[in-house]
Amino acid sequence: MTRAVEQGGGTRASAPGGPLWVVVPAYQEQARIGDTLAALADQTDRDFTLVVVDNGSTDGTADVVERFAADAPFPVRLLHEPCKGVGAAVDTGFRYAIAHGALLLARTDADCLPQPGWVAAARAGLAGGAGLVCGAIRARRDEHGPLGRAGFRLLVFLAASFGRLRPAHRRTGGYLAPYRMHAGNNMAVTAELYQACGGMPRRPSPTDRTFLNRVRRTTSAISHRRDMVVENSTRRLRAYGIRRTAAWYLDRGAGTLTEDPR
């Protein structure tokens, strides 16, 4: 079922690169999504349409979104995707946006805090000729102290290093661009490329690596921007511990634990 909640002004046709839509998948995020929505409302570039895809929440996630939409500084659409898994939720949001005129797409998650220049950086990257733009992720400061944030940085570094060294990711495998890890909660892609590469795999997490490799087989126009910053939740680190979180990032799966600790 799709339900649209729409407030605020439309997207200007003169925006560089065309209309931009932001997609946020959400599951059981009543306690957190308000902060994410506030961070989006605080963007320096608010010339976008927001799509929140509720992935079968049984809490008040949808209610929080609807209350926000009433006074939002941009149009808000609330979709409901019954097929469980972040991949299905993201794919539904992106394809809905494309069907309604989006040429540029950006994504973050409902437990993340995009910094104020996030949308502007994503738009600049795509308008500058990139098909996929990846940004930097940092640990949320309100979840951990310096030690926890340092642990998160280490895990990201290890996962990125593993990805570059992994034989399956070498360019001899038909890839047009070298491997460089990107976080699904901080990415932007053109609608044209999203459709051309086949889109996000419709399954539970992890999906980001598969999507990136689909893009790498389609184009070399991938860029990375340090000014496109999202503060990432570290609750997987708390739920799994360092060893199991490292195994998950290294593509070993969640084991006996849930793939989405929410």
N, C-alpha and C positions, 0 to 999 in steps of 0.2 A: 504494500500500500504506500502511496506517496501523498504526503500532505504538504502544501506550500504555505508558509507563513511569510508574508512579504511586507516590509516597511522600508522607508527611507528612499533616497533618490536613486535613479537608474545609473547605469554605467555610461560614461560619456563615449560617444562614438569616436572622438578624437584622441582617446587614450593611446599612447604608444604601443604598437603591436596589436591593438584591438582589445575587446572586452576580456577582463580577467575575472575568474571565479576562484574562490578559496573553498576547499573541501576539507571538512573535519569529521572523521569517523568517530563514533562515540558508543561506549557500552558501559552502563552502570557508572556514569560520571557525574551524578548529581552534585557531589561534594567538590568537584574539581573544574567542571567545564565553565563555571562562571568566571573563573580567573582567566581562562583561555579566551573567552568572549571579550572580557574587558581588555585584554592585551591586543586583540584584533581591533577593538574600537579605538585604541590609542595609537594606531598606526599613522605615520605621517602621510601615507597614501591610502585613502579610504575609498578609492574609486574602484570598488569591486563588489561582487555579489557573493554572499556567504551561503554555503550549503553544509548543513549538519546532517549526517546520516546516522540515525539511531539504529544500532544493530541488535535490536531485541531487548533493550533495557527494561527492567521491571521496577526501577526506582523512579525518581522524579527528573531524570535527565531531560526529557522532552519539555517538561514544565519550565525548567530553567531557560531553555532555548526560546520558548514562546514568550516568556516575560521579557527577555532581552530584546526580542524582535520588535516589541511594541515601541521602543524608543531607539532602536539601533540607527547608527549613522549611515547604514548601507542596507540594501535589500537582503533579507534572510529567508532561506528555504529550508524547511525541515522535512527530511525524507525518512521512511521506515524501511529497512532492509531485513527481512526475516532470515535470510541465509547467513548463518553464523560465520564469523571470520573477518578480520580486518581487511583482507584482500577483496572480499565481496562488497563490503561497505564502501571502500575507496573506489572500486570500479563502478559501482552504481552511482556514486556521487559525480565522478568524472564524466561518465557517459550522459548523465542527466544534464550536466552543465553544458556539454558539447551540443546536445540536442536543443538547448535553449540559447545558443548563440555564443558560447564561450570559445575564444580562440587561444587564450592563455589560461593555464591551470596551475594552482599552487595547493600544497597540502601541508597541514600540520595535524597534530593529534590533540585530543580533548584533555590531556593531562600536561600539555606543553605551554610554554609562554614565549611566543614570538616577540623579539625585541622590536621597538617602534619602527625601525627602518626595514623590517623584513619584507613587506609587500613591495616597497619601492625597489629594493635590491633584486627581488625576484623578477619584477617587471623589466628592470633595466637589463638583466641578464638575457631574458628571452627576446626583448626588443632589439638587443644587440646582435642577434643571430644564432644564439644557442638554441638547441632543441630541448635539452635537459639542463637545468641548473641545480646544483647541489650546494647546500650551505653548511655552516658549522654548527655543531651541537655542543652545548655545555650543560652541566648538571644544574638543576634548579637549586638556588641558594636557600630556599625555604625548607628543603627536605633533608639536607645533610650539612655537616660542618666541613672544614677544609679537608679532613682525612677522607671522608666519603666522596667528595668531589674529585680528589686526587685519584681514588680508586676507579672512579668512573672514567676519568681521562685515560688511565692505564688500560682499561678494558677496551675502550674505543681504539686506542693505538694498536693493541694486540690484534683486534679484529681486522683493522685496516691492513696491517702488515701481513696477516694470514691470507687475506683476500688477494693481495698483490702477488704473493709467492705461490699460491695454489695453482698447480699445473692446469686444472680445468679452466682457469681464467686467462691463460696466456692467449695472445693475439693469434697464435697459430690455429686456434679453435674457431676461426671464422669471425672474430671480433674486429671491429673497425677502430676501436679506441682502447687504450690501456685501461686496466681495472683500477678503480679508485672507489673505495667504499662511500656510499651515500646513505643517509638516514631517511627513511620514508616520511618521518615527521618533519622534514625540512627539505622540500624539493619543489621544483616548478617545471612544467613541461608544456610544450605547445600541444594544442588539440590535434594537430596534424600528425605529430610524431606519436602521440599516445595511441591513436588509431592504427597507425602504420606498423607499430611494433607488437600489437596485439593486446596492449593494456596490462593492468595488474592481474596476477593470477588470483582467481576467486577461491581463496582458501584461508585458513587461519595463518597467523604469523608463524615463522618468518616468510615474508614475501618480497622484501626489498631487494635482495640479491638477485632473485629470478627476474624481477622487473628490470633492474639495471642491466643485466646481461641481454635481455630482449632489446633494450635500447642500444646497447653496444653492437649488436648484430645488425642494427638498422642504420645507425649514423655515427659519425665521429664528433658531431657537434655537441659535446658535453663540456660544460664549464663549471667551475667551482668558485664561489664568492665568499670571502671571509666576512663581508659586511651583511650577509644574509644569515642571521643568528637566531637560533631557537634554544631556549632553556628546556632541557629534557628532564622528564621525571626519572628518578632513580629507584622507583619502587620495585622494579624487577631485581635490582641489586639487593634490596632488603628481603624480598620474598625468596630468592634463590640462594643468596650468598655469593661470594666472589667466584668460587670454583664452578658452581652450576651455571652462573651467569656467563662466565667465560666459555663454558661448553656450548651454551645456547648461541652465543655470538659466533662461535667457531663452527656453526652449522651441525652441531651434534644433537639438536632437538631439545625438547623440554623434559625428556625422560618421563618420570611418573608425575611431574608437576604440570599444572595447567599452562598452556602456551600464552595466555594473557592473564597475568596475576592482577586482577582488578577487584 
